Amino acid sequence: MILAAEKGDITTIIGGIAPNWGPFGTLGNEARIMIEVVMAVAILLCLGIAIWGAAKQRIGATAMRDTFSAEQGKGLIVAGLTGVFIIGSLGTLFTIVYGMAV
């Protein structure tokens, strides 16, 4: 049996959102950590927006019978999840653009 938390290292948790450093490999360790923290906070903010949109859609559609609120909730869900996707892809996009420029 392989446990997911067997290593107990923070890189296991943030390894998925930390960018592949490619062209930015010369950055210092502190700068890398700051970029990872900013990306993690931005992803949490986008997930919070998506959760808020889901709650707004659910409450607007059932309890209040407010279709406008339900539509706003759908927009917030899409915006939040799109933000998560874009932020998660930034490292890959920067590496591709840098590779094309070289």
Distance bins in CASP14 RR format, pairs under 12 A and 6 or more apart:
PFRMAT RR
TARGET T0000
AUTHOR 0000-0000-0000
RMODE 2
METHOD distances of the structure
MODEL  1
3 12 0 0 0 0 0 1 0 0 0 0 0
4 12 1 0 0 1 0 0 0 0 0 0 0
4 13 0 0 0 0 0 1 0 0 0 0 0
5 12 1 0 0 1 0 0 0 0 0 0 0
5 13 0 0 0 0 1 0 0 0 0 0 0
6 12 0 0 0 0 1 0 0 0 0 0 0
7 13 0 0 0 0 1 0 0 0 0 0 0
7 15 0 0 0 0 0 1 0 0 0 0 0
9 15 0 0 0 0 1 0 0 0 0 0 0
10 16 0 0 0 0 0 1 0 0 0 0 0
10 17 0 0 0 0 0 1 0 0 0 0 0
10 18 0 0 0 0 0 1 0 0 0 0 0
10 33 0 0 0 0 0 1 0 0 0 0 0
10 36 0 0 0 0 1 0 0 0 0 0 0
10 37 0 0 0 0 0 1 0 0 0 0 0
10 40 0 0 0 0 0 1 0 0 0 0 0
11 17 0 0 0 0 0 1 0 0 0 0 0
11 18 1 0 0 1 0 0 0 0 0 0 0
11 32 0 0 0 0 0 1 0 0 0 0 0
11 33 0 0 0 0 0 1 0 0 0 0 0
11 36 0 0 0 0 1 0 0 0 0 0 0
12 18 0 0 0 0 0 1 0 0 0 0 0
13 36 0 0 0 0 0 1 0 0 0 0 0
13 40 0 0 0 0 1 0 0 0 0 0 0
14 32 0 0 0 0 0 1 0 0 0 0 0
14 33 0 0 0 0 1 0 0 0 0 0 0
14 35 0 0 0 0 0 1 0 0 0 0 0
14 36 1 0 1 0 0 0 0 0 0 0 0
14 37 0 0 0 0 1 0 0 0 0 0 0
14 38 0 0 0 0 0 1 0 0 0 0 0
14 39 0 0 0 0 1 0 0 0 0 0 0
14 40 1 0 0 1 0 0 0 0 0 0 0
14 41 0 0 0 0 0 1 0 0 0 0 0
14 43 0 0 0 0 0 1 0 0 0 0 0
14 44 0 0 0 0 0 1 0 0 0 0 0
14 88 0 0 0 0 0 1 0 0 0 0 0
15 21 0 0 0 0 0 1 0 0 0 0 0
15 32 0 0 0 0 0 1 0 0 0 0 0
15 36 0 0 0 0 1 0 0 0 0 0 0
15 39 0 0 0 0 0 1 0 0 0 0 0
15 40 0 0 0 0 0 1 0 0 0 0 0
15 88 0 0 0 0 0 1 0 0 0 0 0
16 36 0 0 0 0 1 0 0 0 0 0 0
16 39 0 0 0 0 1 0 0 0 0 0 0
16 40 0 0 0 0 0 1 0 0 0 0 0
16 43 0 0 0 0 0 1 0 0 0 0 0
16 84 0 0 0 0 0 1 0 0 0 0 0
16 87 0 0 0 0 0 1 0 0 0 0 0
16 88 0 0 0 0 1 0 0 0 0 0 0
16 89 0 0 0 0 0 1 0 0 0 0 0
16 91 0 0 0 0 0 1 0 0 0 0 0
16 92 0 0 0 0 0 1 0 0 0 0 0
17 35 0 0 0 0 0 1 0 0 0 0 0
17 36 1 0 0 1 0 0 0 0 0 0 0
17 37 0 0 0 0 0 1 0 0 0 0 0
17 38 0 0 0 0 0 1 0 0 0 0 0
17 39 1 0 1 0 0 0 0 0 0 0 0
17 40 1 0 1 0 0 0 0 0 0 0 0
17 41 0 0 0 0 0 1 0 0 0 0 0
17 42 0 0 0 0 1 0 0 0 0 0 0
17 43 1 0 0 1 0 0 0 0 0 0 0
17 44 0 0 0 0 0 1 0 0 0 0 0
17 46 0 0 0 0 0 1 0 0 0 0 0
17 47 0 0 0 0 0 1 0 0 0 0 0
17 84 0 0 0 0 1 0 0 0 0 0 0
17 85 0 0 0 0 0 1 0 0 0 0 0
17 87 1 0 0 1 0 0 0 0 0 0 0
17 88 1 0 1 0 0 0 0 0 0 0 0
17 89 0 0 0 0 0 1 0 0 0 0 0
17 90 0 0 0 0 1 0 0 0 0 0 0
17 91 0 0 0 0 1 0 0 0 0 0 0
17 92 0 0 0 0 0 1 0 0 0 0 0
18 24 0 0 0 0 0 1 0 0 0 0 0
18 32 1 0 0 1 0 0 0 0 0 0 0
18 33 0 0 0 0 1 0 0 0 0 0 0
18 34 0 0 0 0 0 1 0 0 0 0 0
18 35 0 0 0 0 1 0 0 0 0 0 0
18 36 1 0 1 0 0 0 0 0 0 0 0
18 37 0 0 0 0 0 1 0 0 0 0 0
18 38 0 0 0 0 0 1 0 0 0 0 0
18 39 1 0 0 1 0 0 0 0 0 0 0
18 40 0 0 0 0 1 0 0 0 0 0 0
18 43 0 0 0 0 0 1 0 0 0 0 0
18 87 0 0 0 0 0 1 0 0 0 0 0
18 88 0 0 0 0 1 0 0 0 0 0 0
18 90 0 0 0 0 0 1 0 0 0 0 0
18 91 0 0 0 0 1 0 0 0 0 0 0
18 92 0 0 0 0 0 1 0 0 0 0 0
19 25 0 0 0 0 0 1 0 0 0 0 0
19 27 0 0 0 0 0 1 0 0 0 0 0
19 31 0 0 0 0 0 1 0 0 0 0 0
19 32 0 0 0 0 1 0 0 0 0 0 0
19 35 1 0 0 1 0 0 0 0 0 0 0
19 36 1 0 0 1 0 0 0 0 0 0 0
19 38 0 0 0 0 0 1 0 0 0 0 0
19 39 1 0 0 1 0 0 0 0 0 0 0
19 40 0 0 0 0 0 1 0 0 0 0 0
19 87 0 0 0 0 1 0 0 0 0 0 0
19 88 1 0 0 1 0 0 0 0 0 0 0
19 89 0 0 0 0 1 0 0 0 0 0 0
19 90 1 0 0 1 0 0 0 0 0 0 0
19 91 1 1 0 0 0 0 0 0 0 0 0
19 92 1 0 0 1 0 0 0 0 0 0 0
19 93 0 0 0 0 1 0 0 0 0 0 0
19 94 1 0 0 1 0 0 0 0 0 0 0
19 95 1 0 0 1 0 0 0 0 0 0 0
19 96 0 0 0 0 0 1 0 0 0 0 0
19 98 0 0 0 0 0 1 0 0 0 0 0
20 32 0 0 0 0 0 1 0 0 0 0 0
20 88 0 0 0 0 0 1 0 0 0 0 0
20 89 0 0 0 0 0 1 0 0 0 0 0
20 90 0 0 0 0 0 1 0 0 0 0 0
20 91 1 0 1 0 0 0 0 0 0 0 0
20 92 1 0 0 1 0 0 0 0 0 0 0
20 93 0 0 0 0 0 1 0 0 0 0 0
20 94 0 0 0 0 1 0 0 0 0 0 0
20 95 1 0 1 0 0 0 0 0 0 0 0
20 96 0 0 0 0 0 1 0 0 0 0 0
20 98 0 0 0 0 0 1 0 0 0 0 0
21 27 1 0 0 1 0 0 0 0 0 0 0
21 28 0 0 0 0 0 1 0 0 0 0 0
21 29 0 0 0 0 0 1 0 0 0 0 0
21 31 0 0 0 0 0 1 0 0 0 0 0
21 32 1 0 0 1 0 0 0 0 0 0 0
21 35 0 0 0 0 1 0 0 0 0 0 0
21 36 0 0 0 0 0 1 0 0 0 0 0
21 90 0 0 0 0 0 1 0 0 0 0 0
21 91 0 0 0 0 1 0 0 0 0 0 0
21 92 0 0 0 0 0 1 0 0 0 0 0
21 94 0 0 0 0 1 0 0 0 0 0 0
21 95 0 0 0 0 1 0 0 0 0 0 0
21 98 0 0 0 0 0 1 0 0 0 0 0
22 32 0 0 0 0 0 1 0 0 0 0 0
22 91 0 0 0 0 1 0 0 0 0 0 0
22 92 0 0 0 0 0 1 0 0 0 0 0
22 93 0 0 0 0 0 1 0 0 0 0 0
22 94 0 0 0 0 1 0 0 0 0 0 0
22 95 1 0 1 0 0 0 0 0 0 0 0
22 96 0 0 0 0 0 1 0 0 0 0 0
22 97 0 0 0 0 0 1 0 0 0 0 0
22 98 1 0 0 1 0 0 0 0 0 0 0
22 99 0 0 0 0 1 0 0 0 0 0 0
22 102 0 0 0 0 0 1 0 0 0 0 0
23 91 0 0 0 0 1 0 0 0 0 0 0
23 92 0 0 0 0 0 1 0 0 0 0 0
23 93 0 0 0 0 0 1 0 0 0 0 0
23 94 1 0 0 1 0 0 0 0 0 0 0
23 95 1 0 0 1 0 0 0 0 0 0 0
23 96 0 0 0 0 0 1 0 0 0 0 0
23 97 0 0 0 0 1 0 0 0 0 0 0
23 98 1 1 0 0 0 0 0 0 0 0 0
23 99 1 0 0 1 0 0 0 0 0 0 0
23 100 0 0 0 0 0 1 0 0 0 0 0
23 101 0 0 0 0 1 0 0 0 0 0 0
23 102 0 0 0 0 1 0 0 0 0 0 0
24 31 0 0 0 0 1 0 0 0 0 0 0
24 32 1 0 0 1 0 0 0 0 0 0 0
24 35 0 0 0 0 1 0 0 0 0 0 0
24 36 0 0 0 0 0 1 0 0 0 0 0
24 90 0 0 0 0 0 1 0 0 0 0 0
24 91 0 0 0 0 1 0 0 0 0 0 0
24 94 1 0 0 1 0 0 0 0 0 0 0
24 95 0 0 0 0 1 0 0 0 0 0 0
24 97 0 0 0 0 0 1 0 0 0 0 0
24 98 0 0 0 0 1 0 0 0 0 0 0
25 31 0 0 0 0 1 0 0 0 0 0 0
25 32 0 0 0 0 1 0 0 0 0 0 0
25 35 0 0 0 0 0 1 0 0 0 0 0
25 91 0 0 0 0 0 1 0 0 0 0 0
25 94 0 0 0 0 0 1 0 0 0 0 0
25 95 0 0 0 0 0 1 0 0 0 0 0
25 98 0 0 0 0 0 1 0 0 0 0 0
26 32 0 0 0 0 0 1 0 0 0 0 0
27 33 0 0 0 0 1 0 0 0 0 0 0
27 34 0 0 0 0 1 0 0 0 0 0 0
27 35 1 0 0 1 0 0 0 0 0 0 0
27 36 0 0 0 0 0 1 0 0 0 0 0
27 94 0 0 0 0 0 1 0 0 0 0 0
28 34 0 0 0 0 1 0 0 0 0 0 0
28 35 0 0 0 0 0 1 0 0 0 0 0
29 35 0 0 0 0 0 1 0 0 0 0 0
29 36 0 0 0 0 0 1 0 0 0 0 0
30 36 0 0 0 0 0 1 0 0 0 0 0
30 37 0 0 0 0 0 1 0 0 0 0 0
31 37 0 0 0 0 0 1 0 0 0 0 0
31 38 0 0 0 0 0 1 0 0 0 0 0
32 38 0 0 0 0 0 1 0 0 0 0 0
32 39 0 0 0 0 0 1 0 0 0 0 0
32 91 0 0 0 0 0 1 0 0 0 0 0
33 39 0 0 0 0 0 1 0 0 0 0 0
33 40 0 0 0 0 0 1 0 0 0 0 0
34 40 0 0 0 0 0 1 0 0 0 0 0
34 41 0 0 0 0 0 1 0 0 0 0 0
35 41 0 0 0 0 0 1 0 0 0 0 0
35 42 0 0 0 0 0 1 0 0 0 0 0
35 87 0 0 0 0 0 1 0 0 0 0 0
35 90 0 0 0 0 1 0 0 0 0 0 0
35 91 0 0 0 0 1 0 0 0 0 0 0
35 94 0 0 0 0 0 1 0 0 0 0 0
36 42 0 0 0 0 0 1 0 0 0 0 0
36 43 0 0 0 0 0 1 0 0 0 0 0
36 87 0 0 0 0 0 1 0 0 0 0 0
36 88 0 0 0 0 0 1 0 0 0 0 0
36 90 0 0 0 0 0 1 0 0 0 0 0
36 91 0 0 0 0 0 1 0 0 0 0 0
37 43 0 0 0 0 0 1 0 0 0 0 0
37 44 0 0 0 0 0 1 0 0 0 0 0
38 44 0 0 0 0 0 1 0 0 0 0 0
38 45 0 0 0 0 0 1 0 0 0 0 0
38 87 0 0 0 0 1 0 0 0 0 0 0
38 90 0 0 0 0 0 1 0 0 0 0 0
39 45 0 0 0 0 0 1 0 0 0 0 0
39 46 0 0 0 0 0 1 0 0 0 0 0
39 83 0 0 0 0 0 1 0 0 0 0 0
39 84 0 0 0 0 0 1 0 0 0 0 0
39 86 0 0 0 0 0 1 0 0 0 0 0
39 87 1 0 1 0 0 0 0 0 0 0 0
39 88 1 0 0 1 0 0 0 0 0 0 0
39 89 0 0 0 0 0 1 0 0 0 0 0
39 90 1 0 0 1 0 0 0 0 0 0 0
39 91 0 0 0 0 1 0 0 0 0 0 0
39 94 0 0 0 0 0 1 0 0 0 0 0
40 46 0 0 0 0 0 1 0 0 0 0 0
40 47 0 0 0 0 0 1 0 0 0 0 0
40 84 0 0 0 0 0 1 0 0 0 0 0
40 87 0 0 0 0 1 0 0 0 0 0 0
40 88 0 0 0 0 0 1 0 0 0 0 0
41 47 0 0 0 0 0 1 0 0 0 0 0
41 48 0 0 0 0 0 1 0 0 0 0 0
41 87 0 0 0 0 1 0 0 0 0 0 0
42 48 0 0 0 0 0 1 0 0 0 0 0
42 49 0 0 0 0 0 1 0 0 0 0 0
42 80 0 0 0 0 0 1 0 0 0 0 0
42 83 1 0 0 1 0 0 0 0 0 0 0
42 84 0 0 0 0 1 0 0 0 0 0 0
42 85 0 0 0 0 0 1 0 0 0 0 0
42 86 0 0 0 0 1 0 0 0 0 0 0
42 87 1 0 1 0 0 0 0 0 0 0 0
42 88 0 0 0 0 1 0 0 0 0 0 0
42 90 0 0 0 0 1 0 0 0 0 0 0
43 49 0 0 0 0 0 1 0 0 0 0 0
43 50 0 0 0 0 0 1 0 0 0 0 0
43 80 0 0 0 0 1 0 0 0 0 0 0
43 81 0 0 0 0 0 1 0 0 0 0 0
43 82 0 0 0 0 0 1 0 0 0 0 0
43 83 0 0 0 0 1 0 0 0 0 0 0
43 84 1 0 1 0 0 0 0 0 0 0 0
43 85 0 0 0 0 1 0 0 0 0 0 0
43 86 0 0 0 0 1 0 0 0 0 0 0
43 87 1 0 1 0 0 0 0 0 0 0 0
43 88 1 0 0 1 0 0 0 0 0 0 0
43 89 0 0 0 0 0 1 0 0 0 0 0
43 90 0 0 0 0 0 1 0 0 0 0 0
44 50 0 0 0 0 0 1 0 0 0 0 0
44 51 0 0 0 0 0 1 0 0 0 0 0
44 80 0 0 0 0 0 1 0 0 0 0 0
44 83 0 0 0 0 0 1 0 0 0 0 0
44 84 0 0 0 0 1 0 0 0 0 0 0
44 87 0 0 0 0 0 1 0 0 0 0 0
45 51 0 0 0 0 0 1 0 0 0 0 0
45 52 0 0 0 0 0 1 0 0 0 0 0
45 79 0 0 0 0 0 1 0 0 0 0 0
45 80 0 0 0 0 1 0 0 0 0 0 0
45 83 0 0 0 0 1 0 0 0 0 0 0
45 84 0 0 0 0 1 0 0 0 0 0 0
45 87 0 0 0 0 1 0 0 0 0 0 0
46 52 0 0 0 0 0 1 0 0 0 0 0
46 53 0 0 0 0 0 1 0 0 0 0 0
46 76 0 0 0 0 0 1 0 0 0 0 0
46 77 0 0 0 0 0 1 0 0 0 0 0
46 78 0 0 0 0 0 1 0 0 0 0 0
46 79 1 0 0 1 0 0 0 0 0 0 0
46 80 1 0 1 0 0 0 0 0 0 0 0
46 81 1 0 0 1 0 0 0 0 0 0 0
46 82 0 0 0 0 1 0 0 0 0 0 0
46 83 1 0 1 0 0 0 0 0 0 0 0
46 84 1 0 1 0 0 0 0 0 0 0 0
46 85 0 0 0 0 1 0 0 0 0 0 0
46 86 0 0 0 0 1 0 0 0 0 0 0
46 87 1 0 0 1 0 0 0 0 0 0 0
46 88 0 0 0 0 1 0 0 0 0 0 0
47 53 0 0 0 0 0 1 0 0 0 0 0
47 54 0 0 0 0 0 1 0 0 0 0 0
47 76 0 0 0 0 0 1 0 0 0 0 0
47 77 0 0 0 0 0 1 0 0 0 0 0
47 79 0 0 0 0 0 1 0 0 0 0 0
47 80 1 0 0 1 0 0 0 0 0 0 0
47 81 0 0 0 0 1 0 0 0 0 0 0
47 82 0 0 0 0 0 1 0 0 0 0 0
47 83 0 0 0 0 1 0 0 0 0 0 0
47 84 1 0 0 1 0 0 0 0 0 0 0
47 85 0 0 0 0 0 1 0 0 0 0 0
47 87 0 0 0 0 0 1 0 0 0 0 0
47 88 0 0 0 0 0 1 0 0 0 0 0
48 54 0 0 0 0 1 0 0 0 0 0 0
48 55 0 0 0 0 1 0 0 0 0 0 0
48 56 0 0 0 0 0 1 0 0 0 0 0
48 76 0 0 0 0 1 0 0 0 0 0 0
48 77 0 0 0 0 0 1 0 0 0 0 0
48 79 0 0 0 0 0 1 0 0 0 0 0
48 80 1 0 0 1 0 0 0 0 0 0 0
48 81 0 0 0 0 0 1 0 0 0 0 0
48 83 0 0 0 0 0 1 0 0 0 0 0
48 84 0 0 0 0 1 0 0 0 0 0 0
49 55 0 0 0 0 0 1 0 0 0 0 0
49 56 0 0 0 0 0 1 0 0 0 0 0
49 72 0 0 0 0 0 1 0 0 0 0 0
49 73 0 0 0 0 1 0 0 0 0 0 0
49 75 0 0 0 0 1 0 0 0 0 0 0
49 76 1 0 1 0 0 0 0 0 0 0 0
49 77 0 0 0 0 1 0 0 0 0 0 0
49 78 0 0 0 0 1 0 0 0 0 0 0
49 79 1 0 0 1 0 0 0 0 0 0 0
49 80 1 0 1 0 0 0 0 0 0 0 0
49 81 0 0 0 0 1 0 0 0 0 0 0
49 82 0 0 0 0 0 1 0 0 0 0 0
49 83 0 0 0 0 1 0 0 0 0 0 0
49 84 0 0 0 0 1 0 0 0 0 0 0
50 56 0 0 0 0 0 1 0 0 0 0 0
50 57 0 0 0 0 0 1 0 0 0 0 0
50 73 0 0 0 0 1 0 0 0 0 0 0
50 74 0 0 0 0 0 1 0 0 0 0 0
50 75 0 0 0 0 1 0 0 0 0 0 0
50 76 1 0 0 1 0 0 0 0 0 0 0
50 77 1 0 1 0 0 0 0 0 0 0 0
50 78 0 0 0 0 1 0 0 0 0 0 0
50 79 1 0 0 1 0 0 0 0 0 0 0
50 80 1 0 1 0 0 0 0 0 0 0 0
50 81 1 0 1 0 0 0 0 0 0 0 0
50 82 0 0 0 0 1 0 0 0 0 0 0
50 83 0 0 0 0 1 0 0 0 0 0 0
50 84 1 0 0 1 0 0 0 0 0 0 0
50 85 0 0 0 0 0 1 0 0 0 0 0
51 57 0 0 0 0 0 1 0 0 0 0 0
51 58 0 0 0 0 0 1 0 0 0 0 0
51 73 0 0 0 0 0 1 0 0 0 0 0
51 76 0 0 0 0 1 0 0 0 0 0 0
51 77 0 0 0 0 1 0 0 0 0 0 0
51 80 0 0 0 0 1 0 0 0 0 0 0
51 81 0 0 0 0 0 1 0 0 0 0 0
51 84 0 0 0 0 0 1 0 0 0 0 0
52 58 0 0 0 0 0 1 0 0 0 0 0
52 59 0 0 0 0 0 1 0 0 0 0 0
52 69 0 0 0 0 0 1 0 0 0 0 0
52 72 0 0 0 0 0 1 0 0 0 0 0
52 73 1 0 0 1 0 0 0 0 0 0 0
52 75 0 0 0 0 0 1 0 0 0 0 0
52 76 1 0 1 0 0 0 0 0 0 0 0
52 77 0 0 0 0 1 0 0 0 0 0 0
52 79 0 0 0 0 0 1 0 0 0 0 0
52 80 0 0 0 0 1 0 0 0 0 0 0
53 59 0 0 0 0 1 0 0 0 0 0 0
53 60 0 0 0 0 0 1 0 0 0 0 0
53 61 0 0 0 0 0 1 0 0 0 0 0
53 69 0 0 0 0 1 0 0 0 0 0 0
53 70 0 0 0 0 1 0 0 0 0 0 0
53 71 0 0 0 0 0 1 0 0 0 0 0
53 72 1 0 0 1 0 0 0 0 0 0 0
53 73 1 1 0 0 0 0 0 0 0 0 0
53 74 1 0 0 1 0 0 0 0 0 0 0
53 75 1 0 0 1 0 0 0 0 0 0 0
53 76 1 1 0 0 0 0 0 0 0 0 0
53 77 1 0 1 0 0 0 0 0 0 0 0
53 78 0 0 0 0 1 0 0 0 0 0 0
53 79 0 0 0 0 1 0 0 0 0 0 0
53 80 0 0 0 0 1 0 0 0 0 0 0
53 81 0 0 0 0 0 1 0 0 0 0 0
54 60 0 0 0 0 0 1 0 0 0 0 0
54 61 0 0 0 0 0 1 0 0 0 0 0
54 70 0 0 0 0 0 1 0 0 0 0 0
54 72 0 0 0 0 0 1 0 0 0 0 0
54 73 1 0 0 1 0 0 0 0 0 0 0
54 74 0 0 0 0 1 0 0 0 0 0 0
54 75 0 0 0 0 0 1 0 0 0 0 0
54 76 1 0 0 1 0 0 0 0 0 0 0
54 77 1 0 1 0 0 0 0 0 0 0 0
54 78 0 0 0 0 0 1 0 0 0 0 0
54 80 0 0 0 0 0 1 0 0 0 0 0
54 81 0 0 0 0 0 1 0 0 0 0 0
55 61 0 0 0 0 0 1 0 0 0 0 0
55 62 0 0 0 0 0 1 0 0 0 0 0
55 63 0 0 0 0 0 1 0 0 0 0 0
55 69 0 0 0 0 0 1 0 0 0 0 0
55 70 0 0 0 0 0 1 0 0 0 0 0
55 72 0 0 0 0 0 1 0 0 0 0 0
55 73 0 0 0 0 1 0 0 0 0 0 0
55 76 0 0 0 0 1 0 0 0 0 0 0
55 77 0 0 0 0 1 0 0 0 0 0 0
56 62 0 0 0 0 0 1 0 0 0 0 0
56 63 0 0 0 0 0 1 0 0 0 0 0
56 64 0 0 0 0 1 0 0 0 0 0 0
56 66 0 0 0 0 1 0 0 0 0 0 0
56 68 0 0 0 0 0 1 0 0 0 0 0
56 69 1 0 1 0 0 0 0 0 0 0 0
56 70 1 0 0 1 0 0 0 0 0 0 0
56 71 0 0 0 0 1 0 0 0 0 0 0
56 72 1 0 0 1 0 0 0 0 0 0 0
56 73 1 0 1 0 0 0 0 0 0 0 0
56 74 0 0 0 0 1 0 0 0 0 0 0
56 75 0 0 0 0 1 0 0 0 0 0 0
56 76 1 0 0 1 0 0 0 0 0 0 0
56 77 0 0 0 0 1 0 0 0 0 0 0
57 63 0 0 0 0 0 1 0 0 0 0 0
57 64 0 0 0 0 0 1 0 0 0 0 0
57 66 0 0 0 0 0 1 0 0 0 0 0
57 67 0 0 0 0 0 1 0 0 0 0 0
57 68 0 0 0 0 0 1 0 0 0 0 0
57 69 1 0 0 1 0 0 0 0 0 0 0
57 70 1 0 1 0 0 0 0 0 0 0 0
57 71 0 0 0 0 1 0 0 0 0 0 0
57 72 1 0 0 1 0 0 0 0 0 0 0
57 73 1 0 1 0 0 0 0 0 0 0 0
57 74 1 0 1 0 0 0 0 0 0 0 0
57 75 0 0 0 0 1 0 0 0 0 0 0
57 76 1 0 0 1 0 0 0 0 0 0 0
57 77 1 0 0 1 0 0 0 0 0 0 0
57 78 0 0 0 0 0 1 0 0 0 0 0
58 64 0 0 0 0 0 1 0 0 0 0 0
58 66 0 0 0 0 0 1 0 0 0 0 0
58 69 0 0 0 0 1 0 0 0 0 0 0
58 70 0 0 0 0 1 0 0 0 0 0 0
58 73 0 0 0 0 1 0 0 0 0 0 0
58 74 0 0 0 0 0 1 0 0 0 0 0
58 76 0 0 0 0 0 1 0 0 0 0 0
58 77 0 0 0 0 0 1 0 0 0 0 0
59 65 0 0 0 0 0 1 0 0 0 0 0
59 66 0 0 0 0 1 0 0 0 0 0 0
59 69 1 0 0 1 0 0 0 0 0 0 0
59 70 0 0 0 0 1 0 0 0 0 0 0
59 72 0 0 0 0 0 1 0 0 0 0 0
59 73 0 0 0 0 1 0 0 0 0 0 0
60 66 1 0 1 0 0 0 0 0 0 0 0
60 67 1 0 0 1 0 0 0 0 0 0 0
60 68 0 0 0 0 1 0 0 0 0 0 0
60 69 1 0 1 0 0 0 0 0 0 0 0
60 70 1 0 1 0 0 0 0 0 0 0 0
60 71 0 0 0 0 1 0 0 0 0 0 0
60 72 0 0 0 0 1 0 0 0 0 0 0
60 73 0 0 0 0 1 0 0 0 0 0 0
60 74 0 0 0 0 0 1 0 0 0 0 0
61 67 1 0 0 1 0 0 0 0 0 0 0
61 68 0 0 0 0 0 1 0 0 0 0 0
61 69 1 0 0 1 0 0 0 0 0 0 0
61 70 1 0 1 0 0 0 0 0 0 0 0
61 71 0 0 0 0 1 0 0 0 0 0 0
61 72 0 0 0 0 0 1 0 0 0 0 0
61 73 0 0 0 0 1 0 0 0 0 0 0
61 74 0 0 0 0 1 0 0 0 0 0 0
62 69 0 0 0 0 0 1 0 0 0 0 0
62 70 0 0 0 0 1 0 0 0 0 0 0
63 69 0 0 0 0 1 0 0 0 0 0 0
63 70 0 0 0 0 0 1 0 0 0 0 0
64 70 0 0 0 0 1 0 0 0 0 0 0
64 72 0 0 0 0 0 1 0 0 0 0 0
66 72 0 0 0 0 1 0 0 0 0 0 0
66 73 0 0 0 0 0 1 0 0 0 0 0
67 73 0 0 0 0 0 1 0 0 0 0 0
67 74 0 0 0 0 0 1 0 0 0 0 0
68 74 0 0 0 0 0 1 0 0 0 0 0
68 75 0 0 0 0 0 1 0 0 0 0 0
69 75 0 0 0 0 0 1 0 0 0 0 0
69 76 0 0 0 0 0 1 0 0 0 0 0
70 76 0 0 0 0 0 1 0 0 0 0 0
70 77 0 0 0 0 0 1 0 0 0 0 0
71 77 0 0 0 0 0 1 0 0 0 0 0
71 78 0 0 0 0 0 1 0 0 0 0 0
72 78 0 0 0 0 0 1 0 0 0 0 0
72 79 0 0 0 0 0 1 0 0 0 0 0
73 79 0 0 0 0 1 0 0 0 0 0 0
73 80 0 0 0 0 0 1 0 0 0 0 0
73 81 0 0 0 0 0 1 0 0 0 0 0
74 80 0 0 0 0 0 1 0 0 0 0 0
74 81 0 0 0 0 0 1 0 0 0 0 0
75 81 0 0 0 0 1 0 0 0 0 0 0
75 82 0 0 0 0 1 0 0 0 0 0 0
76 82 0 0 0 0 0 1 0 0 0 0 0
76 83 0 0 0 0 0 1 0 0 0 0 0
77 83 0 0 0 0 0 1 0 0 0 0 0
77 84 0 0 0 0 0 1 0 0 0 0 0
78 84 0 0 0 0 0 1 0 0 0 0 0
78 85 0 0 0 0 0 1 0 0 0 0 0
79 85 0 0 0 0 0 1 0 0 0 0 0
79 86 0 0 0 0 0 1 0 0 0 0 0
80 86 0 0 0 0 1 0 0 0 0 0 0
80 87 0 0 0 0 1 0 0 0 0 0 0
81 87 0 0 0 0 0 1 0 0 0 0 0
81 88 0 0 0 0 0 1 0 0 0 0 0
82 88 0 0 0 0 0 1 0 0 0 0 0
82 89 0 0 0 0 0 1 0 0 0 0 0
83 89 0 0 0 0 1 0 0 0 0 0 0
83 90 0 0 0 0 0 1 0 0 0 0 0
84 90 0 0 0 0 0 1 0 0 0 0 0
85 92 0 0 0 0 0 1 0 0 0 0 0
85 93 0 0 0 0 0 1 0 0 0 0 0
86 92 0 0 0 0 0 1 0 0 0 0 0
86 93 0 0 0 0 1 0 0 0 0 0 0
87 93 0 0 0 0 0 1 0 0 0 0 0
87 94 0 0 0 0 0 1 0 0 0 0 0
88 94 0 0 0 0 0 1 0 0 0 0 0
89 95 0 0 0 0 0 1 0 0 0 0 0
89 96 0 0 0 0 1 0 0 0 0 0 0
89 97 0 0 0 0 0 1 0 0 0 0 0
90 96 0 0 0 0 0 1 0 0 0 0 0
90 97 0 0 0 0 0 1 0 0 0 0 0
91 97 0 0 0 0 1 0 0 0 0 0 0
91 98 0 0 0 0 1 0 0 0 0 0 0
92 98 0 0 0 0 0 1 0 0 0 0 0
92 99 0 0 0 0 0 1 0 0 0 0 0
93 99 0 0 0 0 0 1 0 0 0 0 0
93 100 0 0 0 0 0 1 0 0 0 0 0
94 100 0 0 0 0 0 1 0 0 0 0 0
94 101 0 0 0 0 0 1 0 0 0 0 0
95 101 0 0 0 0 0 1 0 0 0 0 0
95 102 0 0 0 0 0 1 0 0 0 0 0
96 102 0 0 0 0 0 1 0 0 0 0 0
END
